Amino acid sequence: MKMNKNISTYMGFEDEYEESSLVIFGAPFDGTTSFRPGTRFGPMYARQEFYGLETYSPYLDLDLEDYLLFDGGDIELPFGNTDVALNMIYDFSKKIVCDGKIPFMVGGEHLVTYPSFKSVFEKYNDVVIIHLDAHADLREDYLGQKFSHASVIRRAFDLIGKNRIYQFGIRSGEREEFNFAKENTYMEKFEVNTIDMIVNKIKNTPVYVTIDLDILDPSIFPGTGTIEPGGITFKEMMKAIKSISRLNIVGADVVELSPHYDSSGTSTAVACKVIRELVLAVVSKK
């Protein structure tokens, strides 16, 4: 598979594949969405609106222009075939990992995390997960389907096992999910107040970071498929990203932007800023 530069790139991602340390790509898939569909449009809208930002982050005092970054475009995923879509995402991410680069995926629904994480796990067997989300995503299955955006973290657990998943901001899920978390994951409900403590615990262990944007309160981020009142603020999100910028991040994603549910464009702008900050948090340690 040859990586060709996307015709329309994220601002600051104009470098060549061979020289870049991080590769951003879109996974426009929402085939298991359980409520309002539309996250398949997230990567395209984020790429377009990214030009409303600066490349410089005053939060981290870092600039995208100071790093070698490549935009691999959006994967052309088939409609109606979850297995094929997941395999395509896995193959795309696997090439990036095998080439010694960091995969940074923009979703799409949260299920797209699984194949990208799997490719990272196969290289870094001691990897842990930092998971920011409104939903636990720990169901064994959803409507009989083991692979769903409602079960993606449970499927990641199947790969890495107990006490290697750190969840923050969770405020929705079945009782069984919360009971499962008590025995198998670290979960801070509602808030991100303990993220510094976990960062200090993880230290230099390889980390995969997955941010479901519905962790944000819907007053800040209404453009998503399953909104949950009671979320964190944007400033709390920036503080959390600054904390995890100290980690050895080997893969990351930002998911669940559904742009058409916010005609003002505010949610897309928020998503773009989160993407910029998380990208800089990843590459600043490399």
Stockholm file with secondary structure:
# STOCKHOLM 1.0

chainA/1-286         MKMNKNISTYMGFEDEYEESSLVIFGAPFDGTTSFRPGTRFGPMYARQEFYGLETYSPYLDLDLEDYLLFDGGDIELPFGNTDVALNMIYDFSKKIVCDGKIPFMVGGEHLVTYPSFKSVFEKYNDVVIIHLDAHADLREDYLGQKFSHASVIRRAFDLIGKNRIYQFGIRSGEREEFNFAKENTYMEKFEVNTIDMIVNKIKNTPVYVTIDLDILDPSIFPGTGTIEPGGITFKEMMKAIKSISRLNIVGADVVELSPHYDSSGTSTAVACKVIRELVLAVVSKK
#=GR chainA/1-286 SS CCCCCCSSCCTTCBSCTTTCSEEEEEECCCTTCSSCCCGGGHHHHHHHHGGGSCSEETTTTEEGGGSCEEEEEECCCCTTCHHHHHHHHHHHHHHHHHTTCEEEEEESSGGGHHHHHHHHHHHCTTCEEEEECSBCCCCSCBTTBSSSTTSHHHHHHHHHCTTCEEEEEECBCCHHHHHHHHHHSEEEESCCTTHHHHHHHHTTSEEEEEEEGGGBCTTTCCCSSSCCSSCBCHHHHHHHHHHHTTSEEEEEEEECCCGGGCTTSHHHHHHHHHHHHHHHHHHTTC
#=GC SS_cons         CCCCCCSSCCTTCBSCTTTCSEEEEEECCCTTCSSCCCGGGHHHHHHHHGGGSCSEETTTTEEGGGSCEEEEEECCCCTTCHHHHHHHHHHHHHHHHHTTCEEEEEESSGGGHHHHHHHHHHHCTTCEEEEECSBCCCCSCBTTBSSSTTSHHHHHHHHHCTTCEEEEEECBCCHHHHHHHHHHSEEEESCCTTHHHHHHHHTTSEEEEEEEGGGBCTTTCCCSSSCCSSCBCHHHHHHHHHHHTTSEEEEEEEECCCGGGCTTSHHHHHHHHHHHHHHHHHHTTC
//
